[in-house]
Amino acid sequence: GFAKLGANPYWLGDSISIVDIAFWPWFERFVAMTHYRGITIPDDCTRLNVWIAAMRERPAVKQASNPPEFFINSYGRYADDRAMAGE
């Protein structure tokens, strides 16, 4: 659990690493899954939620991030059930 792994917010410890940088874009886009499919990250996923909060506070992430609407609009055609069925 969280206590066993320590209180470090990043995947490999207290400093950001290539692992964090590689995973972040997928979680930045997660807002589209929430919007179109109602999928959320459960509150009891404590380590993951701590990591997400830590990443959102990084100056580089703030500078390079897109607003939620960007992903919602970008993924709209994929989320449409008719588009997925090839209609």
C-alpha positions as CSV (number, residue, x, y, z in Angstrom):
1,G,0.0,0.0,0.0
2,F,0.8,3.7,0.1
3,A,2.6,3.6,3.5
4,K,4.7,0.6,2.5
5,L,5.9,2.4,-0.7
6,G,6.5,5.7,1.2
7,A,5.1,9.1,0.9
8,N,6.9,10.0,-2.3
9,P,4.6,11.3,-4.9
10,Y,6.3,10.0,-8.1
11,W,6.5,6.5,-9.5
12,L,10.1,5.9,-8.6
13,G,10.4,8.1,-5.5
14,D,10.6,11.7,-4.5
15,S,11.9,13.0,-7.8
16,I,10.2,13.0,-11.2
17,S,11.6,10.5,-13.7
18,I,11.1,9.3,-17.2
19,V,8.3,7.0,-16.0
20,D,6.2,9.9,-14.7
21,I,6.9,11.9,-17.9
22,A,5.9,8.9,-20.1
23,F,2.7,8.2,-18.2
24,W,1.4,11.7,-17.7
25,P,0.0,12.3,-21.2
26,W,-2.4,9.4,-20.8
27,F,-3.7,10.7,-17.5
28,E,-4.0,14.2,-18.9
29,R,-6.4,12.8,-21.5
30,F,-8.4,10.9,-19.0
31,V,-10.9,13.7,-18.8
32,A,-12.3,12.6,-22.1
33,M,-13.0,9.1,-20.6
34,T,-14.8,10.7,-17.7
35,H,-16.8,13.0,-20.0
36,Y,-17.8,10.4,-22.6
37,R,-18.0,7.2,-20.6
38,G,-18.3,8.3,-16.9
39,I,-15.1,6.4,-16.0
40,T,-13.3,7.9,-13.0
41,I,-10.3,7.1,-11.0
42,P,-11.6,5.9,-7.6
43,D,-10.8,7.9,-4.5
44,D,-9.3,4.8,-2.9
45,C,-6.6,4.8,-5.5
46,T,-4.6,7.0,-3.1
47,R,-1.2,6.6,-4.7
48,L,-2.5,7.3,-8.1
49,N,-4.4,10.4,-7.0
50,V,-1.4,11.7,-5.1
51,W,0.7,11.3,-8.2
52,I,-1.8,13.0,-10.4
53,A,-2.0,16.0,-7.9
54,A,1.8,16.2,-7.8
55,M,2.1,16.1,-11.6
56,R,-0.5,18.8,-12.0
57,E,1.6,21.1,-9.8
58,R,4.7,20.7,-11.9
59,P,5.5,24.0,-13.6
60,A,6.3,22.2,-16.9
61,V,3.0,20.3,-16.8
62,K,1.1,23.5,-16.1
63,Q,2.9,25.2,-19.0
64,A,2.4,22.4,-21.5
65,S,-1.0,21.2,-20.5
66,N,-4.2,21.5,-22.6
67,P,-7.5,22.5,-21.1
68,P,-10.1,19.6,-20.6
69,E,-12.2,20.9,-23.5
70,F,-9.3,20.2,-25.9
71,F,-9.4,16.5,-25.1
72,I,-13.2,16.4,-24.9
73,N,-13.5,17.9,-28.3
74,S,-10.6,15.9,-29.8
75,Y,-11.9,12.6,-28.7
76,G,-15.6,13.3,-29.5
77,R,-15.6,11.5,-32.8
78,Y,-14.1,8.4,-31.2
79,A,-16.6,8.5,-28.4
80,D,-19.6,8.5,-30.6
81,D,-20.9,5.0,-30.7
82,R,-21.9,5.3,-34.4
83,A,-18.4,6.3,-35.3
84,M,-17.1,3.2,-33.4
85,A,-19.5,1.0,-35.3
86,G,-18.3,2.3,-38.7
87,E,-21.6,4.0,-39.6
